[in-house]
Every structure is written in structure tokens, then in C-alpha cells.
């Protein structure tokens, strides 16, 4: 495909969403064809699935059901948005993708990274990102940020600290498993410095 598929990953409060917005603005200002989207969601059917997954009342949800719903929402979004945009030559910036399922459902929910990867390879026809930027912020710092921001909390935010620590450890494992695709940036730095680090990576990729 002609475009470039870049995904952003990190735990709650890592700052990746703000970062994507700024990266998007910069790329757009420099005249690039760039598209910004997010998971779970990004298109109508996937947004509907998102609201089922994140509904705080769905406390009975089984962990494999959760993994399958994320994979279903991912496929719909991929088919409707990501693949067409890549074919048109866009740089697609996606807030979360397969690796969120590997870290949250595979590792933290203990389904197993390999098992969740298999389900997701089916869902995506094996389409992996060109680069995955992991915004490295510990769960202690990330969750404190969310609390300070007064952001609406979803079903996964309400998990205990131990779950978020597992998610963080899961991401660290993924960085080791996919060293060519993953690149980690220090999300504790000043926001402008985090943006600089990120733009260096993306500009190298574009070259
Ligand atoms: P968001 O807060 O980045 O919008 O993501 C929504 C929540 O869904 C967040 O807690 C991470 C979680 N999530 C998974 O557990 N698995 C996935 O595959 C994705 C995409 C998100």
C-alpha cells in the first residue's frame, strides 16, 4: 500500500491522544496527506461496538468476549477507513491498534499474547503497522493525570492499579517482541519535547 500506517500505544493518561493531535497538525501544516483516527471506534459500527465494550454497567463481560469485540471493531474500522486511506497514500495516525489488545486482553487479562494475536491476525488479514510509537508513562503517573483532568472514566479505567501495571508490563514485552516495529518515547518529558521526539521518528519514516 502507498501510505504509511503509524499507531500510537500507551496506558491510560499517557498523553498519546494529545500527542496525535499535535503530530496531525504539524504534518498537515507541512502539506502532508494525513488522516487521524482512533480505536475502538473511528466509524459508526465500530463506535457502536465501543460503547458496548466501555459501558461501565457491562460488568459481566467475559474477557474473551471483550477481546472479540475489540477485534470486530478493529476489522470494521480497518476495512472502512484504514485500508482505503492507505491505498490513497495517506499517512494514517491511529490511536491504538492490535497492540492494545495484546497488552490489555492478552497480557493483563491473561488470555495470552499469542492467542489474542491469532484472533487479531484473522481480524486484520495480518495487516500490521509500519511503526508503533509507545508513549512510555508509568501507570502511577498516567492515572494521576486522568484524575487531575477529571476525564470521564470508562469500564477499563475503573480496573485496579494492578491491572494497569500489567498493561504497562505487557507493552514492555511487546517492545521486546517486535523490536523493528515498536519504538518507545519517554512520555514523562515536557509535552513539546515528547512531540519533538515523535516528529523525528515520523520524519525519518517519511524520508
Ligand atoms: P481510549 O481510552 O484510548 O479511548 O481506549 C479505550 C479503552 O479500551 C482503554 O482503556 C484501552 C482499551 N482497549 C483495550 O483494552 N483493547 C483494545 O484493543 C483497544 C483498542 C483498547
Boltz pocket constraint, residues with backbone or C-beta under 6 A from the ligand:
constraints:
  - pocket:
      binder: B
      contacts: [[A, 12], [A, 39], [A, 40], [A, 70], [A, 95], [A, 96], [A, 97], [A, 98], [A, 99], [A, 100], [A, 101], [A, 102], [A, 104], [A, 105], [A, 154], [A, 156], [A, 157]]
      max_distance: 6.0
